[in-house]
């Protein structure tokens, strides 16, 4: 692939943008970028893995803006992040040295400086399949795309047309979806099982994913990381629902994730080759997470089959609340609730992802 010739703004625009990007935001860059490479912002779409609090502001039961969520966040504050602390979006934006936290686009306290350095449009329980967000009344990828268009117009007001093109072309976009399509829409609720077997449903999800990636590309995104599906059969809630009395990993669910992933990867590689001046990166989360589950002690963890919240078997969102106890030491747990990793789990996974894939964006 030819080297990327990203849009070069004038010296005036560079100076203006740099004032926002590289001011005193208190973040030390941990990632060493190639020479002459800039990542002005991180922009996220998808589901609860990178929902930074969007669901706080919509009428849905799928929220995490109450204790014990955020137990280890600064000040013990529940922010709407589905974890005890930060999400992978926060960890990535911090490692890039951009800022400490990635805010939700719907955060009512959001200011212009935050817009220029990145936001998340993600909504917990969303997915590529339009049926998925309808189940629990959350933001669809179509909704997120509309918000992204609004965001672009707001950024144009601040830094102009060329400055906006520069930001979009050089930022890293994270697309994290697919898990809820398989785990909820197909298996738990079963909306799609009468219409599709697993391979044909996987084809459908991939087609939606491909269109979404092309849509954000048309709007200016060039560096796009697309996460595959995790081993959903090993998530604590799915062990409870489909793992039998011993709550083992559901092999059927894991196979479904693998089928989807095996269809998603070549599509991402095709888009990377055919969309001009793009770096579209397929990010494997399945194998790193499964490796931790198979050998937790190698990663300093002890408990991988249940979450820290409540019994850890089924509690998530509204079921993980102040009325249920939490484990005494969440640093020993891979999962915080029955679907989302702990801060330690996210740190282990994010460090692996960044280390393996960061250079693929440049």
Helices and strands as residue ranges (DSSP letters): H 11-21, E 42-46, G 48-50, G 54-57, G 74-76, H 88-95, E 103-104, H 112-117, E 119-120, H 130-135, H 141-170, E 172-176, H 179-180, I 181-188, H 198-218, E 223-227, G 232-234, H 236-242, H 251-274, E 279-283, H 286-294, G 296-299, E 303-307, G 317-319, G 330-332, E 333-335, H 343-357, G 358-361
